[in-house]
Each structure stands twice: as structure tokens, then as C-alpha cells.
């Protein structure tokens, strides 16, 4: 599960970087950032939930 979250975070980060690098794809950067944040929050919640 942790591996999947790490892979998703990398993919979303790459999408965000590509979106900012290519001005016409600003929407891709926004979607990448949103998905990155959501995935990070889900991963953090699942990780902290399993420790307790």
C-alpha cells in the first residue's frame, strides 16, 4: 500500500511539473497538485490510523 501511494505521489508531481513547464497545460499542473495533496493526505491518514 505504501508503494502504491509513493508511486501515485511521483506521478502527480511529474504531471504538475509538466503543467507548469508547458504554459498551455496549466490545467494539468492544477490537477496534478490537487491529486498530489489528496494522495498525500490519504496516505498520511492510513499510516497514522494503522499505528494507533
mmCIF file of the N, C-alpha and C atoms, coordinates in Angstrom:
data_MODEL
# 
_entry.id   MODEL 
# 
loop_
_atom_site.group_PDB 
_atom_site.id 
_atom_site.type_symbol 
_atom_site.label_atom_id 
_atom_site.label_alt_id 
_atom_site.label_comp_id 
_atom_site.label_asym_id 
_atom_site.label_entity_id 
_atom_site.label_seq_id 
_atom_site.pdbx_PDB_ins_code 
_atom_site.Cartn_x 
_atom_site.Cartn_y 
_atom_site.Cartn_z 
_atom_site.occupancy 
_atom_site.B_iso_or_equiv 
_atom_site.pdbx_formal_charge 
_atom_site.auth_seq_id 
_atom_site.auth_comp_id 
_atom_site.auth_asym_id 
_atom_site.auth_atom_id 
_atom_site.pdbx_PDB_model_num 
ATOM 1   N N  . UNK A 1 1  ? 0.824  -1.191 0.000   1.00 0.00 ? 1  UNK A N  1 
ATOM 2   C CA . UNK A 1 1  ? 0.000  0.000  0.000   1.00 0.00 ? 1  UNK A CA 1 
ATOM 3   C C  . UNK A 1 1  ? 0.867  1.253  0.000   1.00 0.00 ? 1  UNK A C  1 
ATOM 4   N N  . UNK A 1 2  ? 1.932  1.235  0.772   1.00 0.00 ? 2  UNK A N  1 
ATOM 5   C CA . UNK A 1 2  ? 2.826  2.390  0.831   1.00 0.00 ? 2  UNK A CA 1 
ATOM 6   C C  . UNK A 1 2  ? 3.490  2.606  -0.524  1.00 0.00 ? 2  UNK A C  1 
ATOM 7   N N  . UNK A 1 3  ? 3.851  1.526  -1.188  1.00 0.00 ? 3  UNK A N  1 
ATOM 8   C CA . UNK A 1 3  ? 4.479  1.635  -2.508  1.00 0.00 ? 3  UNK A CA 1 
ATOM 9   C C  . UNK A 1 3  ? 3.528  2.282  -3.506  1.00 0.00 ? 3  UNK A C  1 
ATOM 10  N N  . UNK A 1 4  ? 2.266  1.908  -3.463  1.00 0.00 ? 4  UNK A N  1 
ATOM 11  C CA . UNK A 1 4  ? 1.271  2.488  -4.364  1.00 0.00 ? 4  UNK A CA 1 
ATOM 12  C C  . UNK A 1 4  ? 1.133  3.986  -4.127  1.00 0.00 ? 4  UNK A C  1 
ATOM 13  N N  . UNK A 1 5  ? 1.092  4.397  -2.890  1.00 0.00 ? 5  UNK A N  1 
ATOM 14  C CA . UNK A 1 5  ? 0.960  5.820  -2.572  1.00 0.00 ? 5  UNK A CA 1 
ATOM 15  C C  . UNK A 1 5  ? 2.189  6.586  -3.036  1.00 0.00 ? 5  UNK A C  1 
ATOM 16  N N  . UNK A 1 6  ? 3.369  6.020  -2.850  1.00 0.00 ? 6  UNK A N  1 
ATOM 17  C CA . UNK A 1 6  ? 4.592  6.685  -3.303  1.00 0.00 ? 6  UNK A CA 1 
ATOM 18  C C  . UNK A 1 6  ? 4.600  6.823  -4.821  1.00 0.00 ? 6  UNK A C  1 
ATOM 19  N N  . UNK A 1 7  ? 4.194  5.773  -5.519  1.00 0.00 ? 7  UNK A N  1 
ATOM 20  C CA . UNK A 1 7  ? 4.134  5.832  -6.988  1.00 0.00 ? 7  UNK A CA 1 
ATOM 21  C C  . UNK A 1 7  ? 3.142  6.899  -7.439  1.00 0.00 ? 7  UNK A C  1 
ATOM 22  N N  . UNK A 1 8  ? 1.978  6.947  -6.814  1.00 0.00 ? 8  UNK A N  1 
ATOM 23  C CA . UNK A 1 8  ? 0.988  7.964  -7.169  1.00 0.00 ? 8  UNK A CA 1 
ATOM 24  C C  . UNK A 1 8  ? 1.512  9.371  -6.908  1.00 0.00 ? 8  UNK A C  1 
ATOM 25  N N  . UNK A 1 9  ? 2.196  9.570  -5.787  1.00 0.00 ? 9  UNK A N  1 
ATOM 26  C CA . UNK A 1 9  ? 2.748  10.889 -5.483  1.00 0.00 ? 9  UNK A CA 1 
ATOM 27  C C  . UNK A 1 9  ? 3.762  11.313 -6.542  1.00 0.00 ? 9  UNK A C  1 
ATOM 28  N N  . UNK A 1 10 ? 4.586  10.379 -6.986  1.00 0.00 ? 10 UNK A N  1 
ATOM 29  C CA . UNK A 1 10 ? 5.574  10.694 -8.028  1.00 0.00 ? 10 UNK A CA 1 
ATOM 30  C C  . UNK A 1 10 ? 4.873  11.052 -9.335  1.00 0.00 ? 10 UNK A C  1 
ATOM 31  N N  . UNK A 1 11 ? 3.853  10.282 -9.701  1.00 0.00 ? 11 UNK A N  1 
ATOM 32  C CA . UNK A 1 11 ? 3.122  10.563 -10.944 1.00 0.00 ? 11 UNK A CA 1 
ATOM 33  C C  . UNK A 1 11 ? 2.465  11.934 -10.879 1.00 0.00 ? 11 UNK A C  1 
ATOM 34  N N  . UNK A 1 12 ? 1.813  12.258 -9.774  1.00 0.00 ? 12 UNK A N  1 
ATOM 35  C CA . UNK A 1 12 ? 1.145  13.556 -9.650  1.00 0.00 ? 12 UNK A CA 1 
ATOM 36  C C  . UNK A 1 12 ? 2.165  14.688 -9.674  1.00 0.00 ? 12 UNK A C  1 
ATOM 37  N N  . UNK A 1 13 ? 3.317  14.497 -9.057  1.00 0.00 ? 13 UNK A N  1 
ATOM 38  C CA . UNK A 1 13 ? 4.353  15.533 -9.073  1.00 0.00 ? 13 UNK A CA 1 
ATOM 39  C C  . UNK A 1 13 ? 4.867  15.768 -10.493 1.00 0.00 ? 13 UNK A C  1 
ATOM 40  N N  . UNK A 1 14 ? 5.062  14.698 -11.250 1.00 0.00 ? 14 UNK A N  1 
ATOM 41  C CA . UNK A 1 14 ? 5.517  14.836 -12.639 1.00 0.00 ? 14 UNK A CA 1 
ATOM 42  C C  . UNK A 1 14 ? 4.470  15.570 -13.469 1.00 0.00 ? 14 UNK A C  1 
ATOM 43  N N  . UNK A 1 15 ? 3.198  15.236 -13.287 1.00 0.00 ? 15 UNK A N  1 
ATOM 44  C CA . UNK A 1 15 ? 2.140  15.938 -14.014 1.00 0.00 ? 15 UNK A CA 1 
ATOM 45  C C  . UNK A 1 15 ? 2.126  17.424 -13.678 1.00 0.00 ? 15 UNK A C  1 
ATOM 46  N N  . UNK A 1 16 ? 2.308  17.753 -12.410 1.00 0.00 ? 16 UNK A N  1 
ATOM 47  C CA . UNK A 1 16 ? 2.320  19.156 -12.008 1.00 0.00 ? 16 UNK A CA 1 
ATOM 48  C C  . UNK A 1 16 ? 3.505  19.891 -12.624 1.00 0.00 ? 16 UNK A C  1 
ATOM 49  N N  . UNK A 1 17 ? 4.669  19.271 -12.618 1.00 0.00 ? 17 UNK A N  1 
ATOM 50  C CA . UNK A 1 17 ? 5.865  19.905 -13.191 1.00 0.00 ? 17 UNK A CA 1 
ATOM 51  C C  . UNK A 1 17 ? 5.690  20.112 -14.689 1.00 0.00 ? 17 UNK A C  1 
ATOM 52  N N  . UNK A 1 18 ? 5.163  19.115 -15.387 1.00 0.00 ? 18 UNK A N  1 
ATOM 53  C CA . UNK A 1 18 ? 4.919  19.258 -16.827 1.00 0.00 ? 18 UNK A CA 1 
ATOM 54  C C  . UNK A 1 18 ? 3.913  20.369 -17.104 1.00 0.00 ? 18 UNK A C  1 
ATOM 55  N N  . UNK A 1 19 ? 2.899  20.455 -16.286 1.00 0.00 ? 19 UNK A N  1 
ATOM 56  C CA . UNK A 1 19 ? 1.891  21.500 -16.463 1.00 0.00 ? 19 UNK A CA 1 
ATOM 57  C C  . UNK A 1 19 ? 2.463  22.891 -16.300 1.00 0.00 ? 19 UNK A C  1 
ATOM 58  N N  . UNK A 1 20 ? 3.361  23.067 -15.340 1.00 0.00 ? 20 UNK A N  1 
ATOM 59  C CA . UNK A 1 20 ? 3.979  24.380 -15.146 1.00 0.00 ? 20 UNK A CA 1 
ATOM 60  C C  . UNK A 1 20 ? 5.026  24.664 -16.219 1.00 0.00 ? 20 UNK A C  1 
ATOM 61  N N  . UNK A 1 21 ? 5.691  23.629 -16.726 1.00 0.00 ? 21 UNK A N  1 
ATOM 62  C CA . UNK A 1 21 ? 6.725  23.819 -17.741 1.00 0.00 ? 21 UNK A CA 1 
ATOM 63  C C  . UNK A 1 21 ? 6.121  24.216 -19.086 1.00 0.00 ? 21 UNK A C  1 
ATOM 64  N N  . UNK A 1 22 ? 4.973  23.666 -19.400 1.00 0.00 ? 22 UNK A N  1 
ATOM 65  C CA . UNK A 1 22 ? 4.305  23.969 -20.666 1.00 0.00 ? 22 UNK A CA 1 
ATOM 66  C C  . UNK A 1 22 ? 3.110  24.864 -20.345 1.00 0.00 ? 22 UNK A C  1 
ATOM 67  N N  . UNK A 1 23 ? 3.197  26.126 -20.727 1.00 0.00 ? 23 UNK A N  1 
ATOM 68  C CA . UNK A 1 23 ? 2.191  27.107 -20.323 1.00 0.00 ? 23 UNK A CA 1 
ATOM 69  C C  . UNK A 1 23 ? 0.777  26.722 -20.729 1.00 0.00 ? 23 UNK A C  1 
ATOM 70  N N  . UNK A 1 24 ? 0.616  26.072 -21.864 1.00 0.00 ? 24 UNK A N  1 
ATOM 71  C CA . UNK A 1 24 ? -0.713 25.684 -22.318 1.00 0.00 ? 24 UNK A CA 1 
ATOM 72  C C  . UNK A 1 24 ? -1.344 24.594 -21.471 1.00 0.00 ? 24 UNK A C  1 
ATOM 73  N N  . UNK A 1 25 ? -0.544 23.940 -20.656 1.00 0.00 ? 25 UNK A N  1 
ATOM 74  C CA . UNK A 1 25 ? -1.054 22.837 -19.842 1.00 0.00 ? 25 UNK A CA 1 
ATOM 75  C C  . UNK A 1 25 ? -1.135 23.212 -18.364 1.00 0.00 ? 25 UNK A C  1 
ATOM 76  N N  . UNK A 1 26 ? -1.492 24.448 -18.096 1.00 0.00 ? 26 UNK A N  1 
ATOM 77  C CA . UNK A 1 26 ? -1.614 24.893 -16.707 1.00 0.00 ? 26 UNK A CA 1 
ATOM 78  C C  . UNK A 1 26 ? -2.676 24.080 -15.970 1.00 0.00 ? 26 UNK A C  1 
ATOM 79  N N  . UNK A 1 27 ? -3.717 23.682 -16.683 1.00 0.00 ? 27 UNK A N  1 
ATOM 80  C CA . UNK A 1 27 ? -4.763 22.866 -16.067 1.00 0.00 ? 27 UNK A CA 1 
ATOM 81  C C  . UNK A 1 27 ? -4.198 21.537 -15.578 1.00 0.00 ? 27 UNK A C  1 
ATOM 82  N N  . UNK A 1 28 ? -3.207 21.007 -16.307 1.00 0.00 ? 28 UNK A N  1 
ATOM 83  C CA . UNK A 1 28 ? -2.580 19.752 -15.903 1.00 0.00 ? 28 UNK A CA 1 
ATOM 84  C C  . UNK A 1 28 ? -1.813 19.936 -14.590 1.00 0.00 ? 28 UNK A C  1 
ATOM 85  N N  . UNK A 1 29 ? -1.173 21.082 -14.438 1.00 0.00 ? 29 UNK A N  1 
ATOM 86  C CA . UNK A 1 29 ? -0.453 21.371 -13.199 1.00 0.00 ? 29 UNK A CA 1 
ATOM 87  C C  . UNK A 1 29 ? -1.416 21.458 -12.022 1.00 0.00 ? 29 UNK A C  1 
ATOM 88  N N  . UNK A 1 30 ? -2.540 22.111 -12.235 1.00 0.00 ? 30 UNK A N  1 
ATOM 89  C CA . UNK A 1 30 ? -3.520 22.257 -11.158 1.00 0.00 ? 30 UNK A CA 1 
ATOM 90  C C  . UNK A 1 30 ? -4.075 20.894 -10.755 1.00 0.00 ? 30 UNK A C  1 
ATOM 91  N N  . UNK A 1 31 ? -4.428 20.079 -11.735 1.00 0.00 ? 31 UNK A N  1 
ATOM 92  C CA . UNK A 1 31 ? -4.940 18.735 -11.433 1.00 0.00 ? 31 UNK A CA 1 
ATOM 93  C C  . UNK A 1 31 ? -3.869 17.897 -10.738 1.00 0.00 ? 31 UNK A C  1 
ATOM 94  N N  . UNK A 1 32 ? -2.626 17.995 -11.214 1.00 0.00 ? 32 UNK A N  1 
ATOM 95  C CA . UNK A 1 32 ? -1.534 17.252 -10.593 1.00 0.00 ? 32 UNK A CA 1 
ATOM 96  C C  . UNK A 1 32 ? -1.323 17.641 -9.140  1.00 0.00 ? 32 UNK A C  1 
ATOM 97  N N  . UNK A 1 33 ? -1.372 18.941 -8.858  1.00 0.00 ? 33 UNK A N  1 
ATOM 98  C CA . UNK A 1 33 ? -1.203 19.403 -7.476  1.00 0.00 ? 33 UNK A CA 1 
ATOM 99  C C  . UNK A 1 33 ? -2.349 18.944 -6.583  1.00 0.00 ? 33 UNK A C  1 
ATOM 100 N N  . UNK A 1 34 ? -3.568 19.036 -7.090  1.00 0.00 ? 34 UNK A N  1 
ATOM 101 C CA . UNK A 1 34 ? -4.724 18.601 -6.303  1.00 0.00 ? 34 UNK A CA 1 
ATOM 102 C C  . UNK A 1 34 ? -4.636 17.108 -5.992  1.00 0.00 ? 34 UNK A C  1 
ATOM 103 N N  . UNK A 1 35 ? -4.327 16.304 -7.001  1.00 0.00 ? 35 UNK A N  1 
ATOM 104 C CA . UNK A 1 35 ? -4.211 14.861 -6.781  1.00 0.00 ? 35 UNK A CA 1 
ATOM 105 C C  . UNK A 1 35 ? -3.047 14.519 -5.858  1.00 0.00 ? 35 UNK A C  1 
ATOM 106 N N  . UNK A 1 36 ? -1.947 15.273 -5.952  1.00 0.00 ? 36 UNK A N  1 
ATOM 107 C CA . UNK A 1 36 ? -0.803 15.057 -5.073  1.00 0.00 ? 36 UNK A CA 1 
ATOM 108 C C  . UNK A 1 36 ? -1.206 15.283 -3.619  1.00 0.00 ? 36 UNK A C  1 
ATOM 109 N N  . UNK A 1 37 ? -1.885 16.387 -3.361  1.00 0.00 ? 37 UNK A N  1 
ATOM 110 C CA . UNK A 1 37 ? -2.291 16.714 -1.990  1.00 0.00 ? 37 UNK A CA 1 
ATOM 111 C C  . UNK A 1 37 ? -3.284 15.678 -1.459  1.00 0.00 ? 37 UNK A C  1 
ATOM 112 N N  . UNK A 1 38 ? -4.257 15.294 -2.273  1.00 0.00 ? 38 UNK A N  1 
ATOM 113 C CA . UNK A 1 38 ? -5.245 14.308 -1.834  1.00 0.00 ? 38 UNK A CA 1 
ATOM 114 C C  . UNK A 1 38 ? -4.581 12.968 -1.524  1.00 0.00 ? 38 UNK A C  1 
ATOM 115 N N  . UNK A 1 39 ? -3.680 12.533 -2.394  1.00 0.00 ? 39 UNK A N  1 
ATOM 116 C CA . UNK A 1 39 ? -2.990 11.263 -2.170  1.00 0.00 ? 39 UNK A CA 1 
ATOM 117 C C  . UNK A 1 39 ? -2.115 11.319 -0.921  1.00 0.00 ? 39 UNK A C  1 
ATOM 118 N N  . UNK A 1 40 ? -1.440 12.435 -0.706  1.00 0.00 ? 40 UNK A N  1 
ATOM 119 C CA . UNK A 1 40 ? -0.606 12.583 0.485   1.00 0.00 ? 40 UNK A CA 1 
ATOM 120 C C  . UNK A 1 40 ? -1.452 12.538 1.758   1.00 0.00 ? 40 UNK A C  1 
ATOM 121 N N  . UNK A 1 41 ? -2.599 13.188 1.738   1.00 0.00 ? 41 UNK A N  1 
ATOM 122 C CA . UNK A 1 41 ? -3.480 13.185 2.907   1.00 0.00 ? 41 UNK A CA 1 
ATOM 123 C C  . UNK A 1 41 ? -4.002 11.777 3.182   1.00 0.00 ? 41 UNK A C  1 
ATOM 124 N N  . UNK A 1 42 ? -4.437 11.082 2.139   1.00 0.00 ? 42 UNK A N  1 
ATOM 125 C CA . UNK A 1 42 ? -4.940 9.712  2.314   1.00 0.00 ? 42 UNK A CA 1 
ATOM 126 C C  . UNK A 1 42 ? -3.841 8.804  2.857   1.00 0.00 ? 42 UNK A C  1 
ATOM 127 N N  . UNK A 1 43 ? -2.642 8.920  2.314   1.00 0.00 ? 43 UNK A N  1 
ATOM 128 C CA . UNK A 1 43 ? -1.527 8.111  2.800   1.00 0.00 ? 43 UNK A CA 1 
ATOM 129 C C  . UNK A 1 43 ? -1.188 8.408  4.243   1.00 0.00 ? 43 UNK A C  1 
ATOM 130 N N  . UNK A 1 44 ? -1.213 9.679  4.614   1.00 0.00 ? 44 UNK A N  1 
ATOM 131 C CA . UNK A 1 44 ? -0.903 10.067 5.986   1.00 0.00 ? 44 UNK A CA 1 
ATOM 132 C C  . UNK A 1 44 ? -1.969 9.550  6.947   1.00 0.00 ? 44 UNK A C  1 
ATOM 133 N N  . UNK A 1 45 ? -3.238 9.657  6.548   1.00 0.00 ? 45 UNK A N  1 
ATOM 134 C CA . UNK A 1 45 ? -4.320 9.183  7.410   1.00 0.00 ? 45 UNK A CA 1 
ATOM 135 C C  . UNK A 1 45 ? -4.267 7.669  7.596   1.00 0.00 ? 45 UNK A C  1 
ATOM 136 N N  . UNK A 1 46 ? -4.003 6.935  6.533   1.00 0.00 ? 46 UNK A N  1 
ATOM 137 C CA . UNK A 1 46 ? -3.926 5.471  6.645   1.00 0.00 ? 46 UNK A CA 1 
ATOM 138 C C  . UNK A 1 46 ? -2.722 5.043  7.462   1.00 0.00 ? 46 UNK A C  1 
ATOM 139 N N  . UNK A 1 47 ? -1.626 5.761  7.305   1.00 0.00 ? 47 UNK A N  1 
ATOM 140 C CA . UNK A 1 47 ? -0.421 5.408  8.061   1.00 0.00 ? 47 UNK A CA 1 
ATOM 141 C C  . UNK A 1 47 ? -0.609 5.703  9.545   1.00 0.00 ? 47 UNK A C  1 
ATOM 142 N N  . UNK A 1 48 ? -1.175 6.867  9.880   1.00 0.00 ? 48 UNK A N  1 
ATOM 143 C CA . UNK A 1 48 ? -1.373 7.207  11.284  1.00 0.00 ? 48 UNK A CA 1 
ATOM 144 C C  . UNK A 1 48 ? -2.476 6.352  11.899  1.00 0.00 ? 48 UNK A C  1 
ATOM 145 N N  . UNK A 1 49 ? -3.441 5.925  11.106  1.00 0.00 ? 49 UNK A N  1 
ATOM 146 C CA . UNK A 1 49 ? -4.510 5.064  11.606  1.00 0.00 ? 49 UNK A CA 1 
ATOM 147 C C  . UNK A 1 49 ? -4.031 3.666  11.930  1.00 0.00 ? 49 UNK A C  1 
ATOM 148 N N  . UNK A 1 50 ? -3.053 3.169  11.187  1.00 0.00 ? 50 UNK A N  1 
ATOM 149 C CA . UNK A 1 50 ? -2.568 1.811  11.427  1.00 0.00 ? 50 UNK A CA 1 
ATOM 150 C C  . UNK A 1 50 ? -1.618 1.744  12.618  1.00 0.00 ? 50 UNK A C  1 
ATOM 151 N N  . UNK A 1 51 ? -1.031 2.863  13.011  1.00 0.00 ? 51 UNK A N  1 
ATOM 152 C CA . UNK A 1 51 ? -0.122 2.864  14.163  1.00 0.00 ? 51 UNK A CA 1 
ATOM 153 C C  . UNK A 1 51 ? -0.890 2.815  15.477  1.00 0.00 ? 51 UNK A C  1 
ATOM 154 N N  . UNK A 1 52 ? -2.060 3.445  15.510  1.00 0.00 ? 52 UNK A N  1 
ATOM 155 C CA . UNK A 1 52 ? -2.817 3.594  16.738  1.00 0.00 ? 52 UNK A CA 1 
ATOM 156 C C  . UNK A 1 52 ? -3.451 2.344  17.191  1.00 0.00 ? 52 UNK A C  1 
# 
